[in-house]
Amino acid sequence: MPSGIGKYRKHIQEIGTGLFIYEVFNFVYDWLFYPFALAYWGLLKGGVIVVAGSLVQCAFVFWLYDYMRIDWVGAHALRELETKEEKTWFERMAVWLGKDKKSLFEKLCSPIVFVALTLPIDPLIVALHYRRKHFEGISLRDWGLLISAVAAANLWWLLKVGTIVEGFKYLYTFVLGS
């Protein structure tokens, strides 16, 4: 094993294990439980169940992230990008997220970027990246970020998955004629 990888082996295992478990849980929740709940209980009741479950799960992992002090999502590591000379567009955006917004334009754009990032990226990860301080306790602002990220992500996921579920339910009744 090359010395460079061996040197970071424990750290890679620590981060990789947590991230792997989290991603497997999310896959099962998003692609199996979410559609099942919407199909079985309907968009309203099922939607409340999956959003509440998502919020509880994200809140627990949010707290656990801070309690364990292990940056398994790379949120704290983004601060190191600030010193990098030539950044990609994505790296510049990631660095911008963690900085205080000074101008009116930045303050107006920040919530739009925040919501836009919750569409393709897990809301927990977005909320962690928006935090100003890591591993120094969770502030009310941090909890607000998490709740906002979970709300935006779940609204999008409900629209997307709910449309697909309702489409399949319609096709099912159309084909079977019931």
Summary of the structure (lengths in Angstrom):
residues: 178
radius of gyration: 19.2
end to end distance: 62.3
largest distance: 65.5
contacts: 463
relative contact order: 0.12
helix: 80%
strand: 0%
